[in-house]
Amino acid sequence: MVDSLKTCINCGKPMADRVEEEERTGTGTSRSTGECDTYRIWFCVNPDCVMFNTDLYREQIADRKG
């Protein structure tokens, strides 16, 4: 699978990405489900852009049970 190049919506320059995991929790006072969603977060790395270091795209890349 080839990832398409993402560009900033403001300056049009290529963006960088990082991977984040978000733990899913139950409702109310229940404990963690032990499951995580993994996302790729795309952000602008152009210091001259008003969107610099702003998270612009978030795509889910995995669903993991721990």
N, C-alpha and C positions, 0 to 999 in steps of 0.2 A: 504494500500500500504506500503510495507516494503522497506526502502531505503537500497541499497546495500552499504557495507562499502567500502569507497574509500581509496586507499593507495597511498603514494607518489611515483612518477615515478623514483625517485633517491634512496631513502633510504628504501622504502617499508613499512614504519610505517603508522599507521592510521592517517588520516587527520581530521581537524576540519572544520566546515562550518559556514558561516554567510549568512544572507539574505540581498540583496540590491535591491532597486527600482531604475529604470532608467526611467525618464520622456521622453516620445516621443514628439518630436516637429515637426512642419511643416517645409517645405522647405523655404529657403530664409529668408525673414524678417517676415514671418507669426508668429503668436503667438503660444503658447503651445496648444497642442490638448487636454490637460487634461487627457491623457491616460498614464498609466505606465506599464512597463514590470517588473516583479519581478523575480529575479534570486537567486539561491543558489550558492555561491562561495565557493569552497573547497580550502584549503591552508594547507601547511605543518607546523606542530607545533614542529618539532624536532629541537632543537637548534644546534645540531651537524651536521645537513644536510645543504648542499649548497643551497637548495631550501627553507630554513626556511623563513616563512611568505610570501612565493611567491604564488600568485593565480595560481592554476594549472588546475582547472576544473570550468566551468561555465555552469549551466543548468537552463533553463527557467522553473519556477514552476508555474507562474500565469500570466495572462494577465488581467489587470484591467482598467476599464474606470472610471474616477473620476468625 
